[in-house]
């Protein structure tokens, strides 16, 4: 079987083949890039955050009246929460991890904004923060309760010690351990690194420094403070109700606004990623289905319009296998033309997405996998019409109608 007869046949009626090839090219370009984005979103949704997300809940509140007494009131509330049976630890914090909102600071290895710097997501917390988050300290120690205090409002002081995640520590001290080293704020305020956290994700899932986190021993201002509570496994929902009831019984100048699990907070933050993954998966399915229908339709049309020609070939000695191979090879040529054009379009689309939306560059193995997948889809779609062609009787050649 040589290509000359197939190419000659396609040249006589090129419209259908060109349209199907263009359809395949567009499908490949969109499917490959969509799949790449879906995988990224799924990796984000299923990432190990280093936090005991299923067993943590947050208590939001606001100041009401003149009875609120700053740090003393927050300490009183924390004592109530920590006293509930089943509570592992509780802390006050200025922000929630995986929430989409928080605070970041630049830290330097030398004073006056010199040396290596790192942009870190800062959580102002008390001495139970590491236990509350459920993170693992792999070097050094936990925060010292003696240094935790609430600074006066509108001051620029900074605590004398700090915990850093491994990612932040490596960025600042790539050639050695950060433990025991001093880091500085942009105002040259020093803080000694007393512990290294194995892994903890911060507030912003889309931030490229998502794992750069610092725990700072400082009671946050009441305008931003909320309580974070970690429970024994399986007791979160029960203790959420108990915590709200226990805090509501105490009138100390604050009002409980809402109690939410960290899972709920994270799900809200990741809602757009989840929706995009679902939407693009549907788009991929539709494009593959439409492409398969186009390939099937063209193959079926070619068989129906060449029935007498097929019968003639059978009459002069062509085997059923020869007819089958002919139509599958014709389909392969059309698909290959579409795949080649689709590869170029996919790379161009991937480049545009990476520059316009700051996405990673398309990995080439997605392109290879997409091309192979479309070849297999094309083969499957054309197989039935090709088998129908191979069953055409040689007697068809003698018919005049």
C-alpha positions in Angstrom: 0.0 0.0 0.0 1.7 3.2 -1.0 0.8 6.8 -0.1 0.4 8.0 -3.7 -3.1 6.7 -4.2 -4.3 8.0 -0.8 -2.8 11.5 -1.4 -4.4 11.5 -4.9 -7.8 10.7 -3.4 -7.5 13.4 -0.7 -6.5 16.0 -3.3 -9.6 15.3 -5.3 -11.8 16.0 -2.3 -9.7 17.9 0.3 -12.4 20.0 2.1 -13.4 17.3 4.6 -9.9 16.2 5.3 -8.7 19.8 5.9 -11.6 20.6 8.2 -11.0 17.5 10.3 -7.2 18.2 10.5 -8.0 21.7 11.7 -10.4 20.3 14.2 -7.7 17.9 15.5 -5.2 20.7 15.6 -7.4 23.0 17.7 -8.4 20.1 19.9 -4.8 19.1 20.6 -3.8 22.7 21.4 -6.7 23.3 23.8 -6.8 19.8 25.4 -3.1 19.7 26.2 -3.0 23.1 27.8 -6.3 22.5 29.6 -5.1 19.2 30.9 -1.8 20.9 32.1 -3.8 23.5 34.0 -6.2 20.8 35.5 -3.3 18.8 36.8 -1.8 21.9 38.4 -5.1 22.7 40.0 -5.4 19.1 41.3 -1.9 19.3 42.7 -2.8 22.5 44.5 -6.0 21.0 45.9 -4.3 17.8 47.1 -1.1 19.3 48.3 0.3 18.5 51.7 0.0 21.8 53.6 1.9 20.6 56.7 -1.1 21.6 58.8 -3.7 19.4 60.6 -6.4 20.9 58.5 -9.2 18.3 59.3 -9.0 19.0 63.1 -8.7 22.8 63.2 -11.4 25.4 63.5 -11.3 29.2 63.8 -13.3 31.5 66.0 -14.0 35.0 64.6 -14.9 37.8 67.0 -15.1 41.5 67.3 -14.7 44.0 70.1 -18.0 45.3 71.6 -18.2 47.9 74.4 -15.7 49.1 76.9 -15.1 45.9 78.8 -12.6 44.6 76.4 -9.1 44.5 77.9 -6.8 43.7 75.1 -4.3 40.9 75.9 -6.0 40.0 79.2 -9.3 39.3 77.5 -7.7 37.2 74.7 -5.8 35.2 77.3 -9.1 34.6 79.2 -10.7 33.3 76.1 -7.8 31.1 75.2 -7.9 29.6 78.7 -11.6 28.7 78.2 -10.8 27.1 74.8 -7.8 25.2 76.1 -9.9 23.9 79.0 -12.4 22.2 76.9 -12.0 18.4 76.9 -10.7 17.2 73.6 -8.9 20.4 72.7 -5.2 19.8 71.9 -4.1 23.4 71.7 -5.4 26.9 70.9 -3.8 30.1 69.9 -4.6 33.6 68.8 -3.5 34.7 65.4 -3.7 37.6 63.0 -4.5 35.4 60.0 -5.6 31.9 58.9 -3.6 29.6 56.7 -5.2 28.7 53.4 -7.6 31.6 53.8 -6.4 34.0 51.0 -5.8 36.8 53.5 -2.8 37.6 55.7 0.4 39.6 56.1 3.8 39.3 54.6 7.2 40.9 55.6 10.6 41.1 54.1 13.3 39.5 56.3 17.0 40.1 55.7 20.2 38.3 56.9 21.9 41.6 57.6 20.8 45.0 59.0 19.8 48.0 56.9 18.1 45.8 54.3 21.3 44.0 53.3 22.3 40.5 52.7 20.0 37.7 51.5 16.3 38.5 51.8 13.1 36.5 51.8 9.5 37.5 51.5 7.6 35.5 54.2 4.0 35.1 55.3 4.0 36.2 58.9 1.6 34.8 61.6 1.5 36.7 64.9 0.8 34.0 67.4 1.4 32.9 71.0 3.4 30.0 72.5 0.9 27.3 71.4 0.9 28.1 67.7 3.0 25.2 66.5 0.9 22.7 68.4 -2.3 24.4 67.2 -1.2 24.3 63.5 0.0 20.7 64.0 3.3 21.5 62.3 6.6 19.6 63.0 9.6 21.4 64.4 12.6 19.6 62.9 15.4 21.8 64.4 15.6 23.8 67.5 12.7 24.5 69.9 9.2 26.0 70.1 8.5 29.6 70.9 9.1 30.8 74.4 6.0 31.8 76.3 8.0 34.5 78.2 8.6 36.6 75.0 4.9 36.6 73.9 3.3 40.0 74.4 0.9 42.4 72.8 2.8 45.5 71.8 1.1 48.9 72.0 -0.8 49.9 68.9 1.1 51.8 66.2 4.5 50.7 67.5 7.2 49.1 65.4 8.8 46.7 67.9 9.5 43.1 66.9 9.9 40.0 69.1 13.4 38.7 69.8 12.8 35.2 68.4 11.1 33.6 65.4 10.2 30.3 63.9 10.8 29.8 60.1 9.7 27.1 57.7 12.4 25.0 56.1 11.6 26.7 52.7 12.1 30.2 54.1 15.2 29.2 56.0 16.8 27.7 52.9 16.0 30.8 50.9 17.7 33.0 53.5 20.6 30.7 54.4 21.2 28.4 51.4 24.7 27.3 52.5 23.9 26.2 56.1 21.4 25.9 58.8 19.4 29.0 59.8 19.0 27.7 63.4 20.5 30.2 65.8 21.0 32.8 63.1 19.7 36.4 63.4 17.3 37.8 60.8 16.3 41.4 60.5 13.1 43.3 59.5 13.2 46.2 57.0 13.6 48.4 60.1 16.7 46.4 61.1 14.9 44.9 64.1 16.7 41.6 65.0 15.1 38.2 65.7 16.9 35.0 66.4 15.7 31.8 64.6 15.0 29.4 67.4 13.3 26.7 65.4 12.8 25.3 61.9 9.4 24.0 60.8 9.4 21.1 58.4 6.5 22.3 56.3 3.7 24.8 56.5 1.7 26.5 53.8 0.6 30.1 54.4 -2.4 32.2 53.5 -2.2 32.5 49.7 -2.3 29.3 47.6 -1.4 31.1 44.4 1.7 32.9 45.8 5.0 31.4 44.6 6.3 31.8 48.2 3.4 29.8 49.6 5.7 27.8 51.9 7.6 30.7 53.2 6.1 31.1 56.6 7.3 32.7 59.9 5.6 32.3 63.3 6.2 35.4 65.4 5.6 35.4 69.1 3.3 38.4 69.4 -0.4 38.8 70.4 -2.0 40.5 67.3 -4.0 43.6 67.5 -7.7 42.9 68.3 -8.7 44.4 64.9 -7.3 41.4 63.1 -7.2 38.7 65.9 -9.1 35.5 65.8 -8.7 32.2 67.7 -7.5 29.0 66.2 -8.3 25.7 67.9 -7.0 22.2 67.2 -8.9 19.2 68.5 -8.5 15.5 68.9 -9.3 13.6 65.7 -13.0 13.3 65.0 -14.1 15.8 67.7 -13.8 19.0 65.7 -17.5 19.6 65.0 -18.6 18.7 68.5 -16.0 21.1 70.0 -16.9 23.9 67.6 -20.4 24.0 69.2 -19.0 23.7 72.7 -16.4 26.5 72.0 -19.1 28.9 70.7 -21.3 28.2 73.7 -18.5 28.5 76.3 -17.2 31.8 74.9 -20.7 33.3 74.5 -21.4 32.8 78.2 -18.5 35.1 79.1 -19.1 38.9 78.7 -15.7 40.4 78.4 -16.2 43.0 75.7 -16.1 40.9 72.6 -18.8 39.3 70.5 -18.4 35.9 68.8 -19.1 36.3 65.0 -18.7 32.9 63.5 -17.0 29.6 64.1 -15.7 27.9 60.9 -13.6 24.8 60.3 -10.3 25.3 58.5 -11.5 22.8 55.9 -14.4 25.2 55.2 -12.0 28.1 55.0 -9.7 26.3 52.6 -12.6 25.0 50.5 -13.8 28.6 50.0 -10.3 29.7 49.1 -9.9 26.9 46.6 -13.4 27.2 45.1 -12.1 28.9 42.0 -9.4 26.2 41.4 -12.0 23.5 41.9 -14.5 25.1 39.5 -11.8 25.7 36.9 -10.6 22.0 37.1 -14.2 20.9 36.6 -14.9 23.3 33.8 -11.7 22.4 31.9 -12.4 18.7 32.4 -15.8 19.1 30.8 -14.2 21.2 27.9 -11.6 18.4 27.4 -14.3 15.8 27.2 -16.4 17.8 24.8 -13.5 18.5 22.5 -12.4 14.9 22.4 -16.0 13.8 21.7 -16.4 16.3 18.9 -13.1 15.3 17.4 -14.0 11.7 17.5 -17.3 12.4 15.8 -15.6 14.5 13.1 -13.1 11.7 12.4 -15.9 9.1 12.4 -18.0 11.2 10.1 -15.3 11.8 7.6 -14.3 8.1 7.5 -18.0 7.0 7.2 -18.5 9.6 4.4 -15.4 8.4 2.5 -16.6 4.8 2.7 -20.1 5.6 1.5 -18.9 7.6 -1.5 -16.3 5.0 -2.5 -18.4 1.8 -2.2 -18.1 1.0 -6.0 -14.4 1.8 -6.0 -13.9 -0.5 -3.0 -15.8 -3.3 -4.8 -13.7 -2.8 -7.8 -10.5 -3.2 -5.8 -11.9 -6.3 -4.1 -12.8 -7.7 -7.6 -9.2 -7.3 -8.8 -7.7 -9.1 -5.8 -7.6 -6.7 -2.9 -8.0 -8.5 0.4 -10.3 -7.2 3.3 -7.1 -6.4 5.2 -5.9 -4.2 2.4 -9.1 -2.2 2.4 -9.0 -1.9 6.2 -5.4 -0.7 6.1 -6.2 1.8 3.3 -8.8 3.7 5.2 -6.9 3.5 8.5 -3.8 4.8 6.8 -5.8 7.6 5.2 -7.2 8.5 8.5 -3.7 8.4 10.1 -2.4 10.9 7.5 -5.2 13.3 8.2 -4.7 13.0 11.9 -0.9 13.4 11.6 -1.4 16.6 9.7 -3.7 17.9 12.4 -1.3 16.7 15.2 1.7 18.5 13.6 -0.3 21.8 13.3 -1.7 21.2 16.8 1.7 20.9 18.4 2.7 24.3 17.0 -0.6 25.8 18.2 -0.2 24.1 21.6 3.2 25.6 22.2 2.1 29.0 21.1 -1.0 28.9 23.3 1.1 27.6 26.2 3.6 30.4 25.8 0.8 33.0 25.7 -0.8 31.5 28.9 2.6 31.5 30.7 3.3 35.2 29.9 -0.2 36.6 30.2 -1.3 34.7 33.4 2.1 33.8 34.9 1.5 30.1 34.6 4.4 27.6 34.3 5.5 26.6 30.8 3.8 23.7 29.2 5.7 20.5 29.8 6.6 18.7 26.6 5.5 15.3 27.8 1.9 16.6 27.9 2.3 17.4 24.2 3.7 14.0 23.4 0.9 12.3 25.5 -1.8 14.5 23.8 -0.5 13.6 20.3 -0.5 9.9 21.1 -3.9 10.1 22.7 -5.4 11.8 19.6 -3.8 9.2 17.3 -5.4 6.4 19.4 -8.7 8.3 19.4 -8.5 8.7 15.7 -7.8 5.0 15.2 -10.7 4.0 17.4 -13.1 6.5 15.7 -12.2 5.4 12.1 -12.0 1.6 12.9 -15.7 0.9 12.5 -16.2 2.7 9.1 -12.9 1.0 7.9 -14.2 -2.4 8.9 -17.5 -1.7 7.1 -15.5 -0.8 4.0 -13.5 -4.1 4.3 -16.8 -6.0 4.2 -17.9 -4.6 0.9 -18.6 -7.4 -1.6 -16.6 -7.5 -4.9 -20.1 -7.8 -6.6 -20.6 -4.1 -6.0 -18.3 -3.4 -8.8 -20.7 -4.8 -11.4 -23.7 -2.7 -10.2 -24.7 0.3 -12.3 -26.9 2.0 -9.6 
